[in-house]
Amino acid sequence: MMIENCMLCPRRCGVDRRESVGFCGAGALARIALVSLHHWEEPCLTGDNGAGTVFFSYCNLRCCFCQNHEISHGGKGVEVTDERLAEIFLEQQQRGAATLDLVTPTHYVPQIIHALDMARAKGFRLPVVYNSGAYETVETIESLRDYVDVFLPDLKYIEAASAKEYSQAEDYFPMASAAIRRMVEIAGSLQFDEDGQLRRGVLVRHLVLPGHRHESMRILDWLWQNFGDTIQISLMNQYTPMYKAAEHKGMNRRLTTFEYESVVNHAIDLGITNCYVQEGQTASEKFVPTFDNRGV
């Protein structure tokens, strides 16, 4: 789990991040692009004041349609010490955040664990949300057993061809499915408080892509067969053709109503009840945060 021989994600670059960087681009210190109270997460994570998001820079995926590409691929942000990271966690609690929402945290897990230990020693008590692309190793997820309350993975693809073309990760589904199994094992079944806020469990997001509704249905099949209603699902229709999407056939358009509704109907036919769906015009660049280093 040390950054001296980094094997934190399935890339297993093995680089000494004190001296160089691997595929993701992350170095020895955590880099952050935005600290905010975010109201656009799922309702069970935001409460009245919003989720306390911490947007980490860099990523171990290369999604051609990434709306956060300036930080995930470009690395925009500010490096912080573990001590400052702990202070940020405490500041989010002081702002009244419903949760601590760690966005794209995989490559900084050692720093996050250290910072959480320090923050807890000073009274930190928010539910911790691990908000990732699910391209994880089981070992890294296991290391979070005593630190994460809610796992919030994307499950992007089930087909190797899609994962390879759009995210440069042909082994995405084998890695992500094993990681999600471990997340469910660690977090257990869904636990909500009296206000409907999720306090423990796994919430799996899936963004329906244009031209891939049948792949989305297969993902729902897998989730239902393996976990039933012990997890929460969030089906998203907000795909926006940004960044390098136009370089890939069929990806330079928004999702049709028919495509999204057919996936939602498939979830209903399966018997899935713990499922968020989106209504209205959610596919817009206006929902992309401004990464201006606020709160860092």
C-alpha angles and dihedrals in degrees: 000000000000123000091225088081103016115211096147097126137029091271087072091193093173093209126150099243091199087069107024143358135248132211096308096050097229121142134197097295128057113255119210129191102183141008112194150142101256121200099181099076120100112297093247090062103043108053116181098315103038136252115300098240124194109189110206121205124240129025140213091231129068102209108183091213098045111149090199094050095130089067103024095049103013096045096225110173146076127282115236134188120243088252091057090046089056089051090052091053090052092046091055089054091049090052089059098251114174092220141000102249112198106197118203093349103154099105092048100049095121091051092046093051091050091048093048090052090053094044093049090053086060097048105277110160110155119129107262117228119200103207108188146147088247093239090132143134119241088234093059092047090049090054088062095058094112096034111048125067101176125031113206107186128169114227098204106168144008096187119078092215092058093046092049096047100042103031107017091240112113092174092052100119098046089050097041095045092052091047093050091050089056091046090055091046091053100040099035126199122345116286119192128182125228091274093055094255116145109241100172137006143061126298113189118202123203124186111206109225126210111266092011105087093123090054088051090053090052090052090053090049090054094047093048095046093050104036110011111191095335087100134049119237128204116199110199128201096181099105108148120186099238138145109008098347092116090064090068123072114255095004098097095086140066124255118273122235089241093054094051097041092050089057092047090049090051089055090051092048091052090054097248111159104165095073134123117211129189126234131194130009106338097145100094138118089229089079092061109103120239105247100211100141093256114169094013 
